[in-house]
Amino acid sequence: MMEKENIEIKKISEVLWEIPKSKGMKVPCRVFASEKLLEKMKQDRTLVQGKNVAYLPGIYKYSMVMPDGHEGYGFPIGGVAALDYENGGISPGGIGYDINCGVRLLRSNLKREEVQPKINEIIDNLFKFCPAGLGSSNIRVDTNKIDQILKNGAKWAVENGYGNKEDLEHSEENGCMKEAEPKYVSDGAKKRGQKQIATLGSGNHFLEVQYVDEIYDKEAAKSFGIEKKGQVMFMIHCGSRGLGHQVCSDYLREMEKTYPEVVAKLPDRELIYAPSGSELCKKYFGAMAAAANFAWCNRHVLGHQTRLAVNAVFKDAKIETIYDVAHNIAKVEEHIIDGKLTKVFLHRKGATRAFGPGREEIPKDYRKVGQPIILPGSMGTASYLLVGTNDSMELTFGSTAHGAGRVMSRHEAISRFRGENIVKDLEKRGIHVKGASMQGIAEEASEAYKDIDEVVEVSHKAGIGKKVCRLVPLGVIKG
């Protein structure tokens, strides 16, 4: 089903639209977007995929598309769905191939004016300490250690001298999903992960040196350790690398083989799921959680390596984790639905958890203001730090966008842009760029992405993630 369809869509508000429930759909589909962003979604299968998700069993309230939504595998990227824990299931297409792709934001006591003159040296150091592209890691682990990482996530890193306890406390799930079962991860997946701890990878993954350009919410910013404009930050965006990709591939094949009757009933075979309570549901969730732990460990070690790289230039620099969020994951969560506390498999694919104040999952020092939300922009554009709201709990099961969202395929970007020209243009703007390849830089041209400012404005207006501060790059490492 690769063709586009004519989709009936009704406007509810300036930034909210609804595809009404029709034959086969168990719930309507809600789309958070401005008119400009909605027009972009109509150019691919985003809305078709959002509608198709509404066919899944046990889905509550709505299938949802976040402001950065674009076409993905099965679910749209920017897709959110809550499936009943007892009578629903779990769908790999609602998580994605890069399990627990996510973002870690670190604050520093450095100022823009002291970092900018040394940005080339810092970027060169970061590139050395945090390998990018398809290359392997400076840190090798054997099979036994891989199992420990899959079970314990970022806790393994701290126990082995990478990072600290405060980093764990300021990470979603404290950097470890307890449901992880390494035995459900294939040997092939484990082998792919052995050389990939502390690597950024390729594609849209990056490490940026940024500074605070604008503060919108002083109270929330202060809670997150952000005091004033010009404060330097470090943002890390990566996931579970080849290990997570293999886990997804393995279980998609197994689900299609095990449940041909499920595939036959779905509007798109890419939505294949393992029914709640089945052995395959149990195995996939355990393997997915293990891959998520690998990703948290990966970003945690990269955070430690970032400290080493920066301290080699500024020995007294203090670098602390603000937060680490996942945006390709499924969780078992409890939400109030129709006045009743209900247990669900919450799928967020290209979507960020955005819990409001008071939730116990939020670090204690942030609990009064809400969960930090990190939304990276495209290369050379701004990124944002937002905060979760109580409205998001009601509207989107505590979810919002995950970044800018693509509007152009990698193939088209390569055909239209030259990496060398992008580097020159960014350097004219004072942004130093270092990449694993010029082709990789061309793939990630800012023109290949939606307008991050508009995505964030929709989230803010809809009340599903409120603006805290805007971050502008000084230097970028691309995979």
C-alpha positions in Angstrom: 0.0 0.0 0.0 2.4 2.7 -1.1 -0.2 4.8 -2.9 -1.5 8.0 -1.3 -5.1 8.2 -0.3 -7.6 11.1 0.0 -8.0 11.6 3.7 -10.9 13.4 5.3 -9.5 15.7 8.0 -11.4 18.2 10.2 -9.9 21.2 11.9 -10.4 21.3 15.6 -8.2 24.2 16.5 -5.3 26.3 15.0 -2.9 23.4 15.8 -5.1 20.3 16.1 -6.8 18.2 13.3 -8.8 15.0 13.3 -9.3 12.2 10.9 -12.8 10.8 11.8 -13.3 7.2 12.7 -14.3 5.2 9.7 -14.7 1.5 8.7 -12.0 -0.6 10.3 -10.7 2.3 12.5 -11.3 1.6 16.2 -10.6 5.3 17.2 -10.1 8.6 15.3 -6.6 9.9 14.4 -5.5 13.2 15.8 -2.8 15.3 14.2 -1.0 18.2 15.9 0.2 20.6 13.2 0.0 24.1 11.8 -1.5 24.4 8.3 2.0 24.6 6.9 3.1 21.4 8.6 -0.1 19.6 7.7 0.6 20.4 4.0 4.0 18.8 4.3 2.4 15.7 5.8 0.0 15.4 2.9 2.9 15.1 0.5 3.8 11.6 1.7 1.9 8.8 3.5 2.0 10.4 7.0 -1.8 10.8 7.3 -2.5 7.4 5.7 -0.2 5.7 8.2 -1.7 7.7 11.2 -5.1 6.5 10.1 -3.9 2.9 9.7 -2.6 2.8 13.2 -6.1 3.3 14.4 -6.9 -0.3 13.2 -4.7 -1.8 15.9 -6.4 -3.8 18.7 -7.0 -2.3 22.1 -6.0 1.2 21.0 -7.2 3.9 23.3 -8.6 7.4 22.5 -6.8 8.2 19.3 -4.0 7.3 17.0 -1.8 10.4 17.2 0.7 12.2 14.9 3.0 14.8 16.4 4.0 18.1 14.8 7.1 16.7 13.1 5.3 13.8 11.6 6.5 12.2 8.4 6.3 8.8 6.6 7.9 5.9 8.4 7.7 2.1 8.6 4.2 1.1 9.6 3.6 3.9 12.0 4.4 7.5 10.9 7.5 8.9 12.5 6.0 11.2 15.1 3.4 8.5 15.8 1.9 7.8 19.3 -0.5 5.0 20.3 -1.6 3.4 23.6 -2.6 -0.3 23.2 -4.3 -2.1 26.0 -1.8 -4.1 28.1 -4.2 -7.1 28.3 -6.1 -7.0 25.0 -3.7 -5.0 22.7 -0.2 -5.8 21.8 3.2 -4.4 20.8 4.2 -3.4 17.3 7.9 -3.0 16.2 6.6 -0.5 13.6 5.5 1.7 16.5 9.0 1.8 17.9 11.3 1.8 14.8 14.5 0.1 13.8 16.7 2.4 15.9 15.4 1.3 19.3 15.8 4.1 21.8 17.2 6.6 19.5 17.3 9.6 21.8 19.0 12.7 23.0 21.2 13.6 26.0 21.7 17.3 26.9 24.6 18.4 29.1 25.1 21.8 30.6 28.4 23.4 31.4 29.8 26.4 33.3 31.5 27.6 30.1 30.5 30.7 28.2 30.1 31.2 24.5 32.8 33.9 24.4 35.5 31.6 25.9 34.5 28.5 23.8 34.1 30.1 20.4 37.8 30.9 19.9 38.7 27.3 20.7 35.8 25.6 18.9 38.0 23.9 16.3 40.1 22.3 19.0 37.1 21.1 20.9 35.4 19.6 17.9 38.6 17.8 16.9 38.8 16.3 20.4 35.2 15.3 20.4 35.6 13.6 17.1 38.5 11.6 18.5 36.8 10.6 21.7 33.3 10.0 20.2 33.7 8.1 16.8 31.1 8.9 14.2 30.0 7.3 11.0 30.0 3.5 10.5 33.4 3.1 12.2 33.9 1.1 15.4 34.4 2.2 19.0 37.5 2.9 21.0 35.9 0.7 23.7 35.5 -3.0 23.0 33.3 -5.4 25.0 33.1 -9.2 24.9 29.9 -11.2 24.8 29.6 -11.4 28.6 29.9 -7.6 28.9 27.3 -7.1 26.2 24.8 -9.2 28.2 25.6 -7.0 31.3 25.0 -3.9 29.3 21.8 -5.2 27.9 20.5 -6.0 31.4 21.8 -3.0 33.3 22.0 -0.2 30.7 23.7 3.0 31.9 24.3 1.5 35.3 27.0 -0.8 33.7 28.7 2.4 32.5 28.9 3.9 36.0 30.0 0.6 37.5 32.9 0.6 35.0 34.1 4.1 35.5 32.0 6.0 32.9 29.9 8.9 34.1 28.3 9.1 37.6 25.3 8.5 39.7 23.9 12.0 39.0 23.9 11.2 35.2 21.7 8.2 36.0 19.3 10.2 38.1 18.8 12.6 35.2 18.0 10.0 32.6 14.6 8.6 31.6 14.1 5.2 33.4 17.4 6.0 35.2 19.1 4.6 32.1 17.7 1.1 32.5 14.5 -0.7 31.7 14.0 -3.4 34.3 12.0 -5.6 31.8 15.2 -6.2 29.7 16.0 -9.9 28.9 19.3 -10.3 27.1 18.5 -14.0 26.3 15.9 -12.8 23.8 18.5 -10.8 21.8 20.0 -12.8 19.0 23.8 -13.6 18.9 23.9 -11.7 15.6 22.5 -8.6 17.2 24.9 -8.9 20.1 27.9 -9.3 17.8 26.9 -6.1 15.9 26.9 -4.2 19.3 30.3 -5.4 20.5 32.2 -2.6 18.6 29.6 0.1 18.8 29.5 1.3 22.5 30.5 5.0 22.6 29.8 5.6 18.9 27.5 8.2 17.3 26.8 6.2 14.2 25.6 7.8 10.9 22.5 9.3 9.4 20.9 12.1 11.5 23.0 11.3 14.6 25.3 14.0 15.9 27.1 15.7 18.8 26.7 19.5 19.0 28.4 22.2 21.0 25.6 24.8 21.6 24.9 27.9 23.6 21.7 29.3 25.1 20.3 31.9 22.7 16.9 32.6 24.3 15.2 31.8 27.6 11.4 31.6 27.6 10.6 30.1 31.0 13.1 31.3 33.7 11.6 29.1 36.5 11.9 25.9 34.5 15.3 26.9 33.1 16.7 27.6 36.5 15.4 24.1 37.7 17.3 22.6 34.8 20.5 24.5 35.8 20.3 27.1 33.0 21.1 30.5 34.4 21.6 32.9 31.5 22.1 33.4 27.8 25.5 32.3 26.3 25.8 29.3 28.6 27.4 26.4 26.6 25.6 23.1 26.2 26.5 19.7 24.6 23.8 17.7 22.9 24.2 14.0 21.9 21.8 12.3 19.5 22.2 8.6 18.8 20.6 5.2 19.6 21.2 1.5 19.8 23.2 1.3 16.6 23.3 -2.0 14.7 22.2 -4.0 17.7 18.8 -2.3 17.9 18.3 -2.5 14.1 19.0 -6.3 14.2 16.5 -6.8 17.1 13.8 -5.0 15.1 14.6 -7.0 11.9 14.7 -10.3 13.8 11.3 -9.9 15.5 9.5 -8.4 12.5 10.3 -11.5 10.5 9.3 -13.8 13.4 6.0 -12.0 13.9 5.1 -12.1 10.2 5.9 -15.8 10.1 4.0 -16.6 13.3 0.9 -14.5 12.7 -0.1 -14.6 9.0 -3.7 -14.2 10.0 -2.9 -10.9 11.8 -1.1 -9.6 8.7 -4.1 -10.5 6.5 -6.4 -8.3 8.6 -4.2 -5.3 8.7 -4.4 -2.4 6.2 -0.6 -2.5 6.1 1.6 -5.5 6.9 4.2 -3.2 8.4 1.9 -2.8 11.4 2.4 -6.4 12.4 2.2 -6.8 16.2 2.6 -9.5 18.8 -0.7 -9.9 20.7 -0.7 -9.1 24.4 0.0 -12.2 26.6 1.6 -14.1 23.7 5.1 -15.6 24.1 6.3 -13.5 21.2 5.0 -10.3 22.8 7.0 -11.2 26.0 10.1 -12.0 24.0 10.1 -8.9 21.8 9.4 -6.6 24.7 12.3 -8.1 26.7 14.6 -7.8 23.6 13.4 -4.2 22.9 14.0 -3.2 26.5 17.5 -4.7 26.3 18.3 -2.8 23.1 17.0 0.4 24.8 19.4 -0.3 27.7 22.3 -0.6 25.2 21.3 2.8 23.8 21.2 4.4 27.2 24.6 3.0 28.0 25.9 4.2 24.7 24.8 7.8 25.3 26.0 7.7 28.9 29.5 6.7 27.8 29.4 9.3 25.1 28.5 11.9 27.8 31.6 10.7 29.8 33.8 10.9 26.7 32.5 14.4 26.0 33.7 15.5 29.4 37.1 14.1 28.7 37.3 15.8 25.4 36.3 19.2 26.7 38.4 19.0 29.9 41.4 18.5 27.7 40.8 22.1 26.5 39.2 23.6 29.6 40.5 21.6 32.6 38.1 23.3 35.0 35.0 22.9 32.9 32.1 21.4 34.9 29.7 19.4 32.7 26.5 17.9 34.1 23.6 16.0 32.5 20.4 17.9 32.3 18.4 14.9 31.0 18.4 12.0 28.6 15.2 11.1 26.7 14.2 8.3 24.4 12.1 9.0 21.3 11.8 5.5 19.7 10.4 3.2 22.4 7.5 1.3 23.9 6.8 1.4 27.6 4.3 -0.2 30.0 2.7 2.9 31.5 -0.4 3.7 33.5 -2.7 6.6 32.3 -6.1 7.8 33.4 -8.5 6.9 30.6 -12.2 7.6 30.9 -11.6 8.3 34.6 -9.9 4.9 35.3 -6.2 4.2 35.8 -5.3 1.9 32.8 -2.2 -0.1 31.9 -1.0 0.2 28.4 1.8 -0.5 25.9 2.6 3.2 25.1 4.3 3.4 21.7 6.3 6.5 20.9 8.0 6.5 17.5 9.8 9.7 16.7 8.0 11.1 19.7 9.3 12.2 23.1 7.8 11.5 26.5 6.5 14.8 27.9 5.3 14.1 31.5 3.8 17.0 33.4 4.6 18.1 37.0 4.2 15.5 39.8 4.9 12.3 38.0 7.2 10.0 40.0 9.1 9.0 36.9 10.5 12.6 36.8 13.8 13.3 38.7 13.0 14.8 42.2 14.7 18.1 41.4 12.5 18.6 38.3 9.2 17.2 39.6 7.6 20.5 40.5 8.1 21.9 37.0 7.8 18.8 34.8 10.0 16.6 32.6 12.7 18.1 30.4 12.0 17.5 26.7 14.9 17.8 24.2 14.0 18.6 20.6 17.1 18.8 18.2 16.8 20.8 15.1 18.5 20.1 11.8 22.2 20.8 11.1 23.0 24.5 11.5 19.6 25.4 13.0 18.4 25.9 16.5 17.4 23.1 19.0 15.1 23.5 21.9 14.6 22.5 25.5 10.9 22.2 26.5 9.1 21.0 29.6 6.2 18.6 30.0 2.7 19.7 31.0 -0.4 18.4 32.6 -2.3 19.1 29.4 0.0 16.7 27.5 -1.0 13.9 30.0 -4.6 14.4 28.9 -4.1 15.2 25.2 -1.2 12.8 24.1 -0.5 10.4 26.9 2.3 12.7 27.9 4.0 12.9 24.5 5.2 15.5 22.0 7.5 15.8 18.9 11.1 14.6 18.8 12.8 17.1 16.5 12.5 18.8 13.1 11.3 15.8 11.0 12.5 15.1 7.5 10.7 16.5 4.4 13.3 15.2 1.9 14.7 11.7 1.3 18.4 11.1 1.9 18.8 10.2 -1.8 17.2 13.5 -2.9 19.3 15.5 -0.5 22.5 13.9 -1.8 21.4 14.7 -5.4 20.7 18.4 -4.5 23.4 19.3 -2.1 27.2 19.0 -1.8 28.7 18.4 1.7 31.7 20.7 0.9 29.3 23.6 0.2 27.3 23.0 3.4 30.5 23.1 5.4 31.6 26.4 3.9 28.3 28.0 4.4 28.1 27.0 8.0 31.6 28.1 8.7 30.7 31.5 7.4 28.0 31.6 10.1 30.6 30.7 12.7 29.5 27.0 13.0 32.4 24.5 12.7 31.4 21.1 11.2 33.3 17.8 11.1 31.7 14.7 9.6 32.6 11.1 8.9 31.9 11.8 5.2 30.8 14.7 2.9 27.9 12.5 1.7 26.7 12.2 5.2 26.7 15.9 5.6 24.9 16.4 2.3 22.2 13.9 3.5 21.6 16.1 6.6 21.3 19.5 4.9 18.9 21.7 6.9 16.7 22.1 3.8 15.9 18.3 4.1 14.1 19.0 7.4 11.0 20.8 8.6 11.3 24.2 10.3 12.1 23.3 13.9 10.8 26.7 15.1 7.4 25.9 13.7 7.4 22.4 15.1 8.2 23.8 18.6 5.6 26.5 18.3 2.9 24.0 17.5 3.9 21.9 20.6 3.9 25.1 22.7 0.5 26.3 21.5 -1.1 22.9 21.8 0.2 22.7 25.4 1.9 19.3 24.9 5.4 20.7 25.6 6.2 24.3 26.6 9.2 26.2 25.5 12.0 26.7 28.1 15.0 27.8 26.0 16.5 27.9 22.5 19.9 26.5 21.7 22.1 27.6 18.8 25.1 25.5 17.5 28.8 26.6 17.7 30.1 23.2 16.4 28.7 20.0 14.9 30.0 16.4 14.6 27.9 14.4 12.1 27.9 10.7 11.5 
